[in-house]
């Protein structure tokens, strides 16, 4: 951790490959299924495809929810299931096709979240089991939460799942859908599921069998439970015990389980809506990376307790610094971190810590899904958990994914004595100020070192820069092109450009063009040529708080390579 010394030293051994670098960050999710195929949604899927990361796993809620197909914040509808007057069922996939077409055409892979209960399948007594007062956005008891009741007819539900699997097997081919993950429901340990645990297990049994009947090799899993919410007033701590019971059910009854999914959130700001003007804080709060690491480590350990699940893929398919996604700085000013350089630095550091949290014998973590896409109708830099803001302006966090995407295939040994040690995850409540590194080599022998300075306090920012020396070892004798990509308050930052323009809620086109220009991932200084001495090269940089830099050493190299 950062001490009183005047500088920080980092060592990257370019000759010490530790194995393939898992690309945990290549996954996004969002509530609003119907925004997948809007022009902005399609454009954003394309941007992710261009980030040099390979295909993303893409997850969204509400594929079976009934509705008009108009997305709203925290609400959407695939509107697939219907019943005729004689009670027979029929299916319409036109809305869902548009969503999955957009994902597939961009080269990504869906996580097919099998939920929620269609209007025609809610229990007959749902109205008497749920309090409801009509309102502008709660048209009926269905929108108010009846979609979360278990289906009244499990056979019809299974037929719906089977028909969906058959439809997409025929539409895209068996080889393509073999890559898809078929996930049963979302967060059945809280209000997304108004049934018993045993009822969920029976839903899982029926759903898994229905998918496998159509696609024998389909990847089926769940239960997408929450983390430990005991410190959040009014929220139950069901996630960990629900996950354990679900795993026991799958093992004892030999249920298909190709992946295990679970969630974590770093903060739930209170009050969630303060009604104070933006910038006025009742209590400064920040996300805790430590909380997220504890929850994921505990979930991985729970899977590892069962030898028959050894090697089972794990997905943290909601892995976010704070909830909820659709609220922003006008609700509680603490959400403003999602706009600034704090968020991309947090994401880069989180991915490295997640790579280090795995212990011998634990299953592999395949994805750390950012539940972040975009929000229709918001003001510029609203502070929602999104990758672009008003006017399709990329937020600084998108540059974290561009930086991570530039890292090569093979992870390299690298260390920094000012890094927060993962061994303190049980002692500390927050990550203190640190400097840390994640390094990798590409198949073209390009060496990349992602270096950051940060802490778990979004208000701990200053102008003082910290000198950092990165010593590279194990290099060849040939000349290298050295470049430094940077995200901080003055580089690759559309948000600070927006502030300099007066922070307009609805910028003019010329202002948006300037914000987009300043928001591109950019170099902090001109690239230069260096020749290693005896295979070693030292590169010096200076990092403000917070900041992240990507140092690239390109063999031979030259401008634009």
Buried (B, 14 or more C-beta within 10 A) or exposed (E): BBEEEEEBBBBBBBEBBBEEBBBBBBBBBBBBBBBBBBEBBBEBBBBBBEBEBEBBBBBBBBBBBBBEBEBBBBBBBBBBBBBEEEEEBEBEBEBBBBBBBBBBEBBBBBBBBBBBBBBBBBBEEBEEEBEBEEEEEBEEBBBBBBBBBBBBBBEBBBBBBBBBBBBBBEBBEEEBBBEBBBBBBBBBBBEBBBBEBEBBBBBBBBBBBBBBBBBEEBBBBBBBBBBBBEEBEEBEBBBBEBBBBBBEBBBEEEBBBBBBBBBBBBBBBBEEEBEBEBEEBBEEBBBBBBBBBBBBBBBBEBBBEBEEBEEBBBBBBBBBBBBBBBBBBBBBBBBBBBBBBBBBBBBBBBBBBBBBBBEEEBBEBBBBBBBBBBBBEBBBBBBBBBBBBBBBBBBBBBBBBBBBBBBBEBBBBBEBBBBBEBEEBEEBEBBBBBBBBBBBBBEEBBBBBBBBBBBBBBEBBEEEBBEBEBBBBBBEEEBBBBBBBBBBBBBBBBBBBBBEBEEBEEBEEEBBEBBBEBBBBBBBEEBEEBEBEEEEBBBEBBBBBBBBBBBBBBBEBEEEE
